[in-house]
Amino acid sequence: MSTLAATAGAPPARIGPARSLRHGISLAWRGTVKIKKNPEQLLDVTLQPILFLVMFVYLFGGAISGSTDTYMQFLVPGLMVQNALFASLSAGVSLNTDVNKGVFDRFRSMPIARSAPLVGAVLSDVLRYLVGLAVLLGFAAILGFRIQTDPVSTVVAAALVVLFGLSFCWIAVFVGMLVKQTAAVQGVMVALVMPITFGSNVFVMPETMPGWLQAWAEVSPVSLAADTMRGLVDGGAVAGPLLGMVAWMAGIVAVFFPLAMWAYRRRVS
């Protein structure tokens, strides 16, 4: 940040992809420093996995799967996906706060890529994903959850779920740039994330759902991501759901990255 500030001036006409990425990483470090100074920003990704795990396993696990141990093996891979979705909400809230406080006016006076503040906010969320994932898997292991595959598959699962969260971040960024009030960003995103999470196979298999909901749940990005996680940490088919998951991630980024940039230019112009 200090290097960027020292070279402040009129933004150049064009900045290449490599320099744009470097600027984005610099601003991602700014987000990481903010978390270090305000660790309470991690409360949602540390408490939420524990609450959902305890609530669903011990309240509904016996009724759904016949035993809490069986249900935990089914639920934890799905919660990996749900946690990434909820962690992605912070990017929109953080950016909206920065815009309302005038931080982006400072960014506009610096010779950095226009996309750098948005890319930096998204990349800085990687730490939140990893902390939430570590808390979930660590607490689940204490309760009895066991990974049935190898360490390489587990690392791949962690990487994929982080990428899944990063792709959804662009929806939060778009909403964060679109609405004026910071409180509204979280409200809009929760209203989006809750239905697509519960309308999937994260908590129950879709066979008992109404036909229209079952049809959606079988092709939902959340269901495909949850099936990929189950294959990687519990064993089972991976290729099919992984292809669907990657297709959804590419589609979301292809649609919402340009929309986020459009909303950003409209907001700060």
VOROBA-917830 format. One record per residue (C-alpha): x, y, z; residue in three letters. Coordinates in steps of 0.1 Angstrom, whole numbers, padded with zeros to 4 digits, always signed. Example, Ala and Ser with C-alpha at 12.3 -4.5 7.8 and 13.67 -1.06 7.14 Angstrom:
BEGIN
+0123-0045+0078ALA/+0137-0011+0071SER/
//
This chain:
BEGIN
+0000+0000+0000MET/+0028+0024+0009SER/+0044+0018-0025THR/+0012+0024-0043LEU/+0005+0056-0023ALA/+0040+0069-0030ALA/+0034+0068-0067THR/-0001+0084-0065ALA/-0011+0104-0095GLY/-0035+0102-0125ALA/-0044+0066-0134PRO/-0026+0054-0165PRO/-0047+0048-0196ALA/-0042+0010-0195ARG/-0028-0014-0170ILE/-0018-0049-0181GLY/-0033-0081-0165PRO/+0000-0089-0146ALA/+0002-0054-0130ARG/-0036-0055-0123SER/-0032-0088-0104LEU/-0002-0074-0085ARG/-0023-0044-0074HIS/-0052-0067-0064GLY/-0028-0088-0043ILE/-0015-0056-0026SER/-0051-0046-0017LEU/-0058-0082-0006ALA/-0030-0078+0019TRP/-0048-0047+0032ARG/-0078-0069+0039GLY/-0057-0094+0057THR/-0042-0068+0079VAL/-0077-0055+0087LYS/-0086-0090+0099ILE/-0054-0092+0120LYS/-0063-0059+0137LYS/-0100-0069+0141ASN/-0101-0107+0146PRO/-0137-0104+0156GLU/-0143-0104+0118GLN/-0137-0141+0119LEU/-0165-0148+0145LEU/-0190-0157+0118ASP/-0168-0183+0101VAL/-0157-0198+0134THR/-0190-0199+0154LEU/-0214-0207+0125GLN/-0198-0241+0116PRO/-0200-0252+0152ILE/-0236-0241+0157LEU/-0248-0258+0124PHE/-0229-0290+0131LEU/-0242-0294+0167VAL/-0277-0283+0159MET/-0283-0305+0128PHE/-0264-0336+0140VAL/-0279-0338+0175TYR/-0314-0325+0167LEU/-0321-0340+0133PHE/-0293-0366+0127GLY/-0311-0395+0143GLY/-0344-0387+0126ALA/-0329-0383+0091ILE/-0302-0410+0090SER/-0310-0432+0119GLY/-0278-0423+0138SER/-0259-0392+0145THR/-0226-0408+0134ASP/-0240-0417+0100THR/-0256-0383+0095TYR/-0223-0365+0105MET/-0205-0383+0077GLN/-0232-0371+0053PHE/-0235-0335+0067LEU/-0199-0323+0071VAL/-0189-0323+0034PRO/-0221-0303+0027GLY/-0213-0278+0055LEU/-0179-0272+0039MET/-0198-0258+0010VAL/-0223-0239+0031GLN/-0196-0222+0051ASN/-0178-0210+0020ALA/-0211-0194+0007LEU/-0217-0176+0040PHE/-0180-0165+0042ALA/-0183-0150+0007SER/-0209-0125+0020LEU/-0183-0104+0037SER/-0167-0092+0004ALA/-0198-0072-0005GLY/-0203-0058+0029VAL/-0166-0047+0032SER/-0166-0031-0003LEU/-0199-0013+0004ASN/-0185+0001+0037THR/-0153+0013+0019ASP/-0174+0031-0007VAL/-0196+0048+0019ASN/-0165+0059+0039LYS/-0148+0074+0009GLY/-0120+0049+0007VAL/-0126+0043-0030PHE/-0122+0080-0037ASP/-0086+0076-0024ARG/-0082+0045-0046PHE/-0093+0065-0077ARG/-0065+0090-0072SER/-0039+0062-0072MET/-0022+0047-0103PRO/-0038+0013-0099ILE/-0060-0009-0120ALA/-0097-0001-0116ARG/-0104-0037-0108SER/-0078-0039-0081ALA/-0100-0029-0051PRO/-0126-0055-0061LEU/-0101-0083-0068VAL/-0083-0074-0035GLY/-0115-0077-0015ALA/-0122-0111-0030VAL/-0087-0125-0026LEU/-0085-0113+0010SER/-0115-0136+0018ASP/-0093-0167+0013VAL/-0081-0165+0049LEU/-0117-0165+0061ARG/-0125-0196+0040TYR/-0095-0215+0054LEU/-0102-0205+0090VAL/-0138-0216+0087GLY/-0128-0249+0070LEU/-0102-0257+0097ALA/-0127-0250+0125VAL/-0154-0271+0109LEU/-0132-0301+0102LEU/-0114-0298+0136GLY/-0146-0297+0156PHE/-0162-0324+0135ALA/-0132-0346+0142ALA/-0137-0341+0179ILE/-0173-0352+0176LEU/-0164-0383+0156GLY/-0162-0373+0119PHE/-0135-0392+0100ARG/-0121-0385+0065ILE/-0123-0417+0046GLN/-0099-0409+0018THR/-0063-0397+0015ASP/-0046-0364+0024PRO/-0043-0354-0013VAL/-0080-0357-0018SER/-0086-0336+0013THR/-0063-0309+0001VAL/-0081-0309-0033VAL/-0114-0307-0016ALA/-0102-0277+0005ALA/-0089-0259-0027ALA/-0121-0265-0046LEU/-0144-0253-0018VAL/-0123-0221-0016VAL/-0125-0216-0053LEU/-0163-0222-0051PHE/-0166-0195-0024GLY/-0144-0171-0045LEU/-0167-0175-0075SER/-0198-0167-0053PHE/-0179-0137-0040CYS/-0186-0119-0073TRP/-0223-0120-0066ILE/-0217-0104-0032ALA/-0194-0078-0048VAL/-0221-0070-0074PHE/-0247-0065-0047VAL/-0223-0045-0025GLY/-0217-0021-0054MET/-0254-0019-0063LEU/-0271-0011-0030VAL/-0265+0020-0010LYS/-0268+0008+0026GLN/-0243-0016+0041THR/-0270-0033+0061ALA/-0289-0041+0030ALA/-0260-0060+0014VAL/-0260-0087+0040GLN/-0298-0089+0040GLY/-0299-0094+0002VAL/-0272-0120+0002MET/-0286-0140+0031VAL/-0320-0140+0013ALA/-0301-0155-0017LEU/-0278-0180+0001VAL/-0303-0195+0025MET/-0328-0208-0001PRO/-0301-0222-0024ILE/-0284-0239+0006THR/-0316-0255+0021PHE/-0329-0262-0014GLY/-0300-0286-0021SER/-0287-0319-0008ASN/-0265-0303+0020VAL/-0289-0314+0048PHE/-0311-0340+0032VAL/-0312-0360+0000MET/-0336-0345-0026PRO/-0357-0377-0029GLU/-0383-0365-0003THR/-0386-0330-0018MET/-0415-0319-0041PRO/-0408-0327-0078GLY/-0400-0291-0088TRP/-0376-0286-0059LEU/-0360-0320-0064GLN/-0354-0311-0101ALA/-0336-0279-0090TRP/-0317-0296-0061ALA/-0302-0322-0084GLU/-0286-0295-0107VAL/-0280-0269-0080SER/-0244-0256-0078PRO/-0246-0262-0040VAL/-0257-0298-0045SER/-0230-0305-0071LEU/-0203-0289-0049ALA/-0216-0309-0018ALA/-0214-0342-0039ASP/-0179-0333-0050THR/-0168-0328-0014MET/-0185-0361-0003ARG/-0166-0379-0031GLY/-0133-0364-0020LEU/-0135-0368+0017VAL/-0159-0398+0021ASP/-0152-0417-0011GLY/-0174-0421-0042GLY/-0180-0405-0076ALA/-0162-0372-0081VAL/-0158-0366-0119ALA/-0195-0360-0127GLY/-0204-0335-0099PRO/-0170-0319-0103LEU/-0177-0311-0139LEU/-0210-0295-0130GLY/-0194-0276-0101MET/-0167-0262-0124VAL/-0193-0252-0150ALA/-0214-0233-0124TRP/-0183-0215-0111MET/-0172-0205-0146ALA/-0207-0193-0154GLY/-0210-0173-0122ILE/-0177-0155-0127VAL/-0184-0149-0164ALA/-0217-0132-0155VAL/-0210-0115-0123PHE/-0175-0102-0127PHE/-0185-0079-0156PRO/-0216-0069-0137LEU/-0196-0061-0106ALA/-0172-0040-0126MET/-0201-0022-0143TRP/-0217-0015-0109ALA/-0183-0004-0095TYR/-0177+0022-0123ARG/-0213+0034-0119ARG/-0210+0038-0082ARG/-0176+0056-0080VAL/-0179+0077-0112SER/
//
